[in-house]
Amino acid sequence: MKVFHLPESVKFDQHRPHAEPLHVDKMGRVLLFGLRPGQTVAEHSAPSSPVYIVVLSGKGIFTGGDGIEHVLGPGAMLVINPDESHAIRALEDALTFVAILHGSPWS
């Protein structure tokens, strides 16, 4: 069993969002994101996997393939369908969240 203390594991980059792989294997991957206020994860998609996101701290705008902006904070969970475009922007506080995807990025 692996144990992670997420608040202590969050890292931030000065100029861009930081994605820290917490666990990666052939079954999937778990990424811990840290965004400073105003930083964005540009619109993109995960073509071969749904993406499950759980917001840990801060507030952000999460935009899905339908173009609707959702302002979400701690405790919110999102399910993004495979190949659905999405983007994320941190608001006035730092934003941290966990993203879980199926499969290996190398398959």
Buried (B, 14 or more C-beta within 10 A) or exposed (E): EEEEEBEEEBEBEEEEBBBEEBEBEEEBBBBBBBBBBEBBBEEEBBEEBBBBBBBBBBBBBBBBEEEEEEEBBEEBEBEBEEEBBBBBBBBEBBBBBBBBBBBBEEE
